């Protein structure tokens, strides 16, 4: 029986370099080894605002601007100027996924991990490490709420509230 107290959620981003290298299938296959459930998935063109909110802890560091450009795909151009965002759910999800993902620095990652197999450090010192994985429960909640609206997940994982919006413009499919 599953211990409900150990259920965690984690954000995984397949970054623009992973998309450019056509690694989406390989990454998802490796992540499936964690035996977790995907409860959200979408493609996202990352705005500057979203990138800055995602990497807020790195603001002011020398690599911050290159990190923002990297996650926005500016180093890769269209159609690689996006990420695939996924939310995984399950017992000990974060530690399981982080073992599969590997160390942030691809040169220090175990060769069997995603970053060890597919990542690289560019001559400019940018870690093209293919994926992002939430590092702890608090970060996971903050990140998931940044990248996903409640209705985009197949499970209700955090408290929600209903609001009424007026004068909201919405794009819909034409006939």
Protein Blocks (a to p, Z undefined) as FASTA:
>chain_A
ZZfklpccddddddfklmmnopmmmmmmmmmmnopacfbdcdddddfklmmmmmmmmgoi
aklmmmmmmmnommnopaklccdddddddehklmmmmmmnopfblmlpcfkbmklmmgcc
dfkopacehiacdfbfklmmmmmmmmpcfklpcbdfbdcdddddehiacdddeZZ
